[in-house]
Amino acid sequence: MPTPRTTLDERFSGPGAVPTDWGSTLSVLESAQLFWLSTVRVDGRPHVTPLVAVWAEDRLHFCTGPEEQKALNLQHNRHVVLTTGCNTWESGLDAIVEGTAVQITDSETLRRLAEAWLTKWDGSWRYEVGEDCFLHPDGHERVLVFAVTPDKVLAFGKGKFTHTSHRF
């Protein structure tokens, strides 16, 4: 992944603030246990749902059942926003990833991602690899896997209040 162009938006940052470096933002994306995925319904209404995701191979990955609302939304509009962070005011770093969700169907990539899910959550999230998707081991239900290559990542530092943009 190329190094992003990082800028501080002084309009929304505290006096003397400096941009959050990409390494700190990436650390939040790699370690976050929960993200909020925003998609758009066919009629234009927003849809937001919590889910687990994995940062791997310079992209953020998430999965969903083929009949879930987010999967239905992605059939019509692949633009997404994934948000993570904490709900405190004085400390922490929130991160927002904007990009386009692309379904992953390659078996080798799915194998690596299944391992990434397994590793990140110490075995709590187990998937088998199907023909073009993950499969739940307990019922072999299909699970679609998507990757989001960031167009832009925003980082909001708290306490000193910084508004940083990482553009690719």
C-alpha angles and dihedrals in degrees: 000000000000118000108263125239102250123204136170118228100218092191090071100030132087123255112286093010120156126206119270107250119241092245092060092046092047090051090058091049092049097047102038114117096195135037132181112228118207119198133163124246121225090259092053098256116134123247121200126183137165119242143154118259138182128220106216136145091011093301139091113242130198135166139213142174114265093243097047118112094248091054091049090049092051091057088068105028124021096187110113143170122209118195131190137163138094135297097236125110104208103045144022138053126265119202131198122193118200120191149103122291114229121188115241114220103155110115096217093051091046090052091053091047093048087054091048091053091047093049098044094054099035093247098316093115110051124175133173119214117247130186095287104350146031119280126211106242092219098056107000092240113167118254119192117220123211134189125206117200104199120245089180135001120197121201121197114195118200131213095030088032115225130180108201129179123202110193125189 
